[in-house]
Amino acid sequence: MSSEPTVVLEPIAKERAQVLANLFQLYVHDFSQYVPIEVQPCGRFGVAIDDGWWTRDDHFPFFIQCGEKLSGFALVRRGSRITGAIDVMDVAEFFVIRGMRGKKVGTCAARALFASFPGRWEIRVRRTNVPAQKFWSRAIGAWTGRPAPSRSLSIESVDWEVFFVGSGG
């Protein structure tokens, strides 16, 4: 068995919001394969990070660090986007840069999230994003030791596969 990388979740201070915004452009670029997002004439996508990530006490932004390398980000928040339950953690956005994929960085980051906020989790993945569905199924299975429960839902005309950690599903 290969050794796992040392992955740390680093809380993102507001002063480093521009670094997150830069990474977010890479994330949106990847995501544009699955949803119609147009690049603007300036060469950037017109999707911004909401200030709520630094002003709300139920929002938790993290950089994913692998060793000394900035490797991605995770934006998680308290509260189900499906049922409104407040005792559920929600993965709003999760991104590992391409050069770090396939090296267990994402799985280690997911494990660190689950350990940091014990309890129930919901991870919504667009049905069109098959690679993300496979990733979350593997990552949750590695965490729980059993197949990841999921359910297909349509919310506001968007088709989702929702994965559950803890009770639920």
Secondary structure, DSSP 8 states (H G I E B T S, - for coil): ------EEEEE--GGGHHHHHHHHHHHHHHHTTTS---B-TTSSBS----THHHH-TTEEEEEEEETTEEEEEEEEEES-TTT--TTEEEEEEEEE-GGGTTTTHHHHHHHHHHHHS-SEEEEEEETT-HHHHHHHHHHHHHHHSS---EEEEEETTEEEEEEEESS--
